């Protein structure tokens, strides 16, 4: 059994298709099939059932593939450790980032970070917190960028910055200069759809108030992005709560609807998450440094926000 054979098996398990798996491994289908056949002959066990479409995994194959994933991740970790010791940073870095951070943070740091390490291929996936946690633990992602803390014993977290929330008020003809949590009218508050951690964070802000949050309109809108949420809120003369960086590139007309919270200001902590056995510490530290350097100038300075309330 070789690490190359394990790689081919995992590729077929992922795509359930020999040709697609071969393309992903940059080999011919004949080469990939031959290597897997040799492995099955050596083990005396069929890993795949080739008679089904798509290709399916046998019961014995499921057990072996679970062990192969562990072996392959450990081999990758060993290679990465050797590269860091030698000062050679190459290969792939698989990054997962939540949608309420991605469009505002990535343009600020990713190009600079990628230019610093031209031999490292950055593969970025925009996905939910739940998916990031699962994929980090399965070692299908290397780094997660999300709101912390997620309190997972298999993962390690590094705080990057605290991001205040603001009110996007399209209901008031003349929005106030500030809002307190208790003053918000939650009957006209709009949220992102389920699965977004921002929805959970906003719910926590609402829970800090004694006001009822029952809708005064017979519309249920499940926004999939902050941009959609802002457009819908404006069209329906409603209110929503958004993270600070989302307000940096909006139009002057929309900016008139931004109202900061008065003290205590609700905030979220944005950070990095990795598996506890993640070994590319130098690359992670460099990412942390670059993000802090480029983001902190855009956030309110110490003293501009009187008191912060973590959400």
QUITA-V673484 format. One record per pair of residues at least 24 apart in sequence whose ideal C-beta (glycine too) atoms are under 8 Angstrom apart, sorted by the first residue. I is the first residue (numbers start at 1). J is the second residue. D is the distance in Angstrom with one decimal. If there is no record, write none. Layout:
i->{I I}
j->{J J}
d->{D D}
//
This chain:
i->{1 1 1 3 3 3 4 5 5 5 5 6 6 6 7 8 8 8 9 9 9 9 9 9 10 10 10 10 12 12 12 13 13 13 16 16 16 17 17 18 69 69 73 76 77 77 77 80 80 81 84 84 84 84 84 88 89 89 89 89 89 89 90 90 91 91 91 92 92 92 92 92 93 93 93 93 93 93 93 93 94 94 94 94 94 94 95 95 95 95 95 95 95 95 95 96 96 96 96 96 96 96 96 96 96 96 96 96 97 97 97 97 97 97 97 97 98 98 98 98 98 98 98 98 98 98 98 99 99 99 99 99 99 99 100 100 100 100 100 100 100 100 101 101 101 101 101 101 102 102 103 103 104 104 104 104 104 105 105 105 105 105 108 108 108 108 109 109 109 109 109 112 112 113 113 113 116 116 117 117 120 128 128 128 129 130 132 133 136 136 136 137 139 142 142 142 143 143 143 143 143 143 144 144 144 145 145 145 145 146 146 146 146 147 147 147 147 147 147 147 148 148 148 148 149 149 150 152 153 154 154 155 155 155 155 156 156 156 156 156 157 157 157 158 158 158 158 158 159 159 159 160 160 160 160 160 160 160 160 161 161 161 161 161 161 161 162 162 162 162 162 162 162 163 163 163 163 163 163 163 163 164 164 164 164 164 164 164 164 164 164 164 165 165 165 165 165 165 165 165 165 165 165 165 165 166 166 166 166 166 166 166 166 167 167 167 167 167 167 167 168 168 168 168 168 168 168 168 168 168 168 169 169 169 169 170 170 170 170 170 170 170 171 171 171 175 175 175 176 177 178 178 178 178 179 179 179 179 180 180 181 181 181 181 181 181 182 182 182 182 184 184 184 185 185 186 186 186 187 187 187 187 187 187 188 188 188 188 188 188 189 189 189 189 189 190 190 190 190 190 190 190 190 190 191 191 191 192 192 192 192 192 192 193 193 193 194 198 198 201 201 201 202 202 204 204 205 205 205 208 208 230 241 243 244 244 245 245 245 248 262 263 263 263 264 264 264 264 265 265 265 265 265 266 266 266 266 267 267 267 267 267 268 268 269}
j->{39 42 43 71 72 75 35 35 36 38 39 68 71 72 72 32 35 36 36 39 47 64 65 68 65 68 69 72 36 48 55 57 61 65 54 55 56 54 55 55 138 139 139 139 277 278 279 279 280 279 279 280 281 282 283 119 117 119 120 280 282 283 119 120 119 120 121 120 121 122 123 142 120 121 122 123 142 143 280 283 123 125 140 141 142 143 122 123 124 125 141 142 143 144 145 124 125 126 127 131 132 135 136 141 143 144 145 146 124 125 126 127 132 144 145 146 126 127 128 129 132 145 146 147 196 197 198 126 127 128 196 224 225 226 147 192 196 197 198 226 243 246 145 146 147 243 245 270 126 145 226 227 243 245 246 248 249 145 245 270 291 295 291 294 295 298 287 290 291 294 295 290 294 286 287 290 286 290 283 286 283 195 196 197 197 195 273 273 273 274 275 275 275 274 278 280 272 273 274 278 284 287 272 273 274 270 271 272 273 197 270 271 273 197 198 201 268 269 270 271 269 270 271 273 269 271 273 273 276 275 276 273 274 275 276 273 274 275 276 278 271 272 273 271 272 273 284 288 269 270 271 269 270 271 272 288 291 292 295 269 270 291 292 295 296 299 267 268 269 270 299 308 310 243 244 245 267 268 269 270 299 243 244 260 261 265 266 267 299 300 305 308 201 202 205 241 242 243 244 261 265 266 267 268 311 241 242 244 247 258 259 260 261 239 240 241 258 259 260 261 230 233 239 240 241 242 247 254 257 258 259 239 257 258 259 233 234 236 237 238 239 257 237 238 239 256 257 259 259 259 259 260 261 262 259 260 261 262 261 262 205 208 209 261 264 266 208 209 210 211 209 211 239 211 239 211 212 213 211 212 213 214 215 216 215 216 217 237 238 239 213 238 239 240 241 221 223 229 232 233 236 238 239 240 223 229 240 222 223 224 225 226 229 222 223 224 222 226 243 266 268 311 240 241 266 311 241 266 311 266 309 254 266 268 299 300 295 298 299 298 306 305 306 307 306 307 308 309 305 306 307 308 309 308 309 310 311 305 308 309 310 311 310 311 310}
d->{6.2 6.7 7.6 7.8 7.0 5.4 6.7 5.2 6.8 7.3 4.5 4.7 6.2 5.3 6.6 4.9 5.3 5.5 6.0 6.9 6.0 7.9 6.5 5.9 6.9 6.1 6.5 6.1 6.8 6.3 6.3 6.1 7.9 5.2 3.7 5.1 7.3 5.8 6.3 6.6 7.5 7.4 4.2 7.8 6.4 7.9 4.9 5.1 5.1 4.7 7.0 6.3 7.1 5.4 7.7 7.8 5.2 6.4 5.5 7.8 7.1 6.0 4.3 6.3 7.9 6.4 7.2 7.2 4.8 7.9 5.8 7.8 5.3 7.2 5.5 7.1 5.4 6.8 7.4 6.5 4.8 7.3 6.9 4.9 4.7 7.4 6.4 6.9 4.8 7.1 7.1 6.8 5.0 7.6 6.6 7.9 5.1 7.9 5.4 7.0 4.2 6.0 7.3 4.5 7.3 4.8 7.2 7.8 6.5 7.4 5.9 7.7 7.8 7.3 4.2 7.1 7.5 7.2 6.4 5.7 7.0 7.2 4.8 6.9 7.4 6.2 8.0 5.3 7.8 7.8 6.8 7.8 6.1 7.7 8.0 7.3 6.3 7.3 4.4 5.9 6.3 7.4 6.0 6.9 7.5 7.8 7.8 6.1 4.8 7.9 7.6 7.9 7.7 3.9 5.8 6.8 7.9 6.8 6.9 7.5 7.1 6.7 7.8 4.5 5.9 7.5 7.9 5.2 5.0 4.9 7.2 5.8 6.9 7.2 6.0 5.1 6.7 7.4 7.0 7.7 7.1 5.0 6.7 7.3 4.5 7.0 6.9 7.6 6.2 6.7 5.4 6.6 6.2 6.8 6.7 7.0 5.9 7.3 5.6 7.8 6.7 6.9 6.9 4.0 7.3 7.2 7.7 6.1 7.9 6.9 7.4 7.2 6.3 5.2 7.7 6.7 4.6 6.6 6.0 7.7 5.4 7.4 4.0 6.7 7.2 7.9 6.4 7.9 7.9 6.6 5.9 5.1 6.7 6.2 6.4 7.0 5.6 7.5 5.3 7.2 5.2 6.9 5.1 5.5 4.5 7.8 7.4 5.7 5.4 7.8 4.5 7.9 5.1 5.1 6.5 6.5 5.4 6.0 7.1 7.6 5.6 7.8 6.6 5.6 6.2 6.1 4.7 7.3 5.4 7.7 7.7 6.2 7.6 5.1 5.0 6.2 6.0 5.5 7.7 5.6 6.7 7.7 4.8 7.5 7.2 5.0 7.2 4.9 7.7 6.3 5.8 7.0 7.7 7.7 6.8 5.2 6.6 5.9 7.0 6.6 7.3 4.9 6.7 7.3 7.4 7.4 6.1 6.2 6.2 5.5 6.5 5.3 6.7 6.4 7.7 5.9 7.4 4.4 7.5 6.8 6.1 5.9 6.9 5.0 7.3 5.4 8.0 7.8 5.5 6.3 7.8 5.2 5.4 7.9 5.1 5.4 4.6 7.8 5.3 6.1 6.9 5.2 5.2 5.9 5.3 7.4 6.2 4.9 6.1 7.3 6.5 5.7 6.8 4.1 5.2 7.5 5.6 6.8 7.0 5.2 6.1 4.9 5.3 6.9 8.0 7.0 8.0 5.2 7.2 7.3 6.5 7.1 6.7 7.3 6.5 5.1 6.7 3.9 8.0 6.9 6.8 6.1 6.2 4.4 7.8 6.2 7.5 7.7 4.5 5.1 6.5 6.9 5.2 6.3 7.2 6.5 7.0 6.1 6.3 5.1 7.5 5.1 7.2 4.7 7.3 7.7 7.3 7.8 5.2 7.3 7.8 7.4 5.9 3.6 6.1 5.9 7.5 7.7 6.9 7.8 5.5 4.7 7.7 4.8 7.9 4.9 6.0 5.0 6.1 7.6 7.7 6.8 7.9 6.5 6.4 7.3 7.7 6.5 7.7 6.2 7.9 7.8 4.0 4.2 7.8 4.3 6.7 4.1 5.1 7.3 6.5 5.5 6.5 7.9 5.0 8.0 4.9 7.9 4.7 6.7 6.0 6.6 7.5 5.5 6.4}
//
